[in-house]
């Protein structure tokens, strides 16, 4: 599987204006990768699938807090 950074490099992109994610629970890993690789994004729209996880509401809240901090 390719990371968002890999796809951006292949396409020659340095910044994303709008990123929309509806990826059935994989959004948490992608958010972590975005923050770790410092991808420049203006706006992110995320459909959280916290119902798939134990303590999913907390998982979503932590992801949002991490995004806000960064």
N, C-alpha and C positions, 0 to 999 in steps of 0.2 A: 504494500500500500504506500502511496506517495503522501508526503506531508504537504501542508499548505505552502511552506517555504519552498519545497522542491518544485511545486507547480508554478509558483511565482517566478522562480529562477528560470524555468523552462520557457515561460512566456515573456520574460524580460520585464516583469513588473516589480516596482520598488515600493508601491503603496496601494492599498485597497480603499476605495471610497466607501463602499457599502458591502458588508458580508452578511448574507442570510444563511442561517444554519437550521435545518430541520433534519437531523441525522440520527434519530431514534436512540438516544442515549449515549452516542459517541461524542456529543458536544463537550462533555467534561474533559476528555482527553485533548480535544482540539483547542479548547480554551487554554489548557495548561501549556500546550505546545506554542500557541500564539504568544503567551506571556514569557515563556522561556527563550524564544527566539526573537523577541522584540519586534514582531511584525507591525508595521505602521498601518493602522486602520482608523478611518474617521468614524464610522458608525457600524455597530454590530446588532443584528436582529437575530435572536435565538429563541427557538421553541424548545423549552426544557422538557425532558421526559423523566422527571423525578419519580414518577410512579413506578418505574422499573427497578428502583433501588430502595433498599432499606435505608431509612433516614434520608430519603430523596430530597425532601424540602430543605433540610440542612445543607445537603450537597449543593443544591441550586443557590441557596443564600450565600454560601462560601464562594462559589464561582463568581457571583455578581460582585461580592466585596473585593475579590482579587482583581477583577476587571476595573472596578472603580479606583482602586489603589494605584493601578498602573496606567 
